[in-house]
C-alpha cells in the first residue's frame, strides 16, 4: 500500500511524542518541575531529554512535506516502484536521524544525523520528480 510509509512515519512521530510526554509528566508528578517549565522557545533540560525533544521536532518539521508527497502520489495513483522506494528511503533517513539524535552529540552523531537528513531531502526531490513527470 502506498500510504504505509506515511503511517510508519506517523507512528514514529507519535512514539517520540509519547516518550516526551511521559518524561515531562514524570518530572511534573514527582515535583521536580512545574508544568510551565518546558518553554518551547529555549533549551530546557539537557542530554537525552533535549535530544529526544529535537528528534520529535525534526519529525514534525518534515511531516507536511512527506505527507503531501505521499498523499499526492496516492491520489494520482502513482504505481512507479521508484516513487515507493524513495518513500521508504525517507523512513530509513528519518530512522538514522532519530537514532543519532538519541545516542549523542559528538561530531560522529551529527554527521550521521546530517546524512539521514540528506537522504530524506534527496528522497523528497525524487518523489516530487515522479509526481510531476
N, C-alpha and C positions, 0 to 999 in steps of 0.2 A: 504494500500500500504506500502510495506516495507521501502521505502525511505522517507515516510512522516516525521518521526522524524528527519531525516537529514535536510530536508527542513525547519523544525521549528527551528532547531539549527542554521542553516544559517540565518534565519530571525532574531533571537535573536541577533546574532553576528552583523549583518548589522544594526540593530536598535541601538545597543550600539555605533557602528562606526559613524552613522549619528548624534547621540547625541554629541559625542566627536567632530566631525567635526563642528557641529553647535556652540558648546561652543568656540572652537578655532577661528572660523571665526568671531564670535561676538566680541571676545576680540581684534582681529586684526582690525576689521572695526571701532570699537569705539576708536581705538588708544591706548588702554591700554597695548597692547603687539605688538611686531613685529613678523612677521611670522617665524623668526628663533629662537624665544624664547621658544620653546617647545622641548628641546633636549630629545631624546629617552633614552639616557644613564644616565640621572639623574632625580631625582624627581623635578618636576616643578609644581607650584601651590600647594594647599593643600585642605584638606577637600573633599567635594563631587566630585569635578573635578578629583582629583587624584584617588579616589576610582572608579569612572567611567572609568578612563583610565586603571586601573588594572583589572577591570571586563572584559573590552574588550580584553585586552591582554590575560587574562586567557582563554577566549573563543577561541582565536586563537591558544593557546598552545595545546589544546586538539582536535581541529577540524581535523587535519590529521589522528589522531588515530580513531576518531569516524567515519569519512568518509570512511576510509579504511575498517573498520569492516562492516559498513552497505552496502557499495558497494560490498564487497566480498560476503556478505550474499545474496544480490540481484543477483549477477552473478551466485552464486552456488544454487540459488533458494531455500534458507532455508525457510521452512514453519513452523518451530518449534515455538510455541507460546511463549516459554520461551525466545528465542532469541529476539523476538519482545518486550516482556516485559522488558528485560534488556535495549533495545534501548530506551524505554520510561522512564525507571528509570534514564538514563543519563540526559534526559531533566529535570526531577524532581531535580536531584542533581545539575545540572547546574543552575536551577532557584533558588534553595536555596543559592547557592554560589553567584550569582549575587545580589539577594535581600539583603543578609547580607553585601556584599561589599558596596552597595549603602547606606545602612542605618546607618553604623557607623564603629567604630574601637575599640569598647570595647572588653573585653575578651569574652563576650557572642557572639558578632558578629563574632569574629574569630573562636570560637568553632562551630558555625552554618556553617560558610564558610568551615571549615575543614571537617565537617560531609558531606556537599554537595560534596566535592571533593572525599571523601572516597566512597560515593555512586557511583560516576562516575567510579572510578578505579575498584571497585568490578564488576560493570556492564560491563566494558570493558573486564575484565577477563572472566566473564560469557559468553559474546558474542563470545569471542575467543574460549572458550570451545566448543560451539555449531558449530563453523565453522570447527574445526578440529576433532570433534567426529564422 
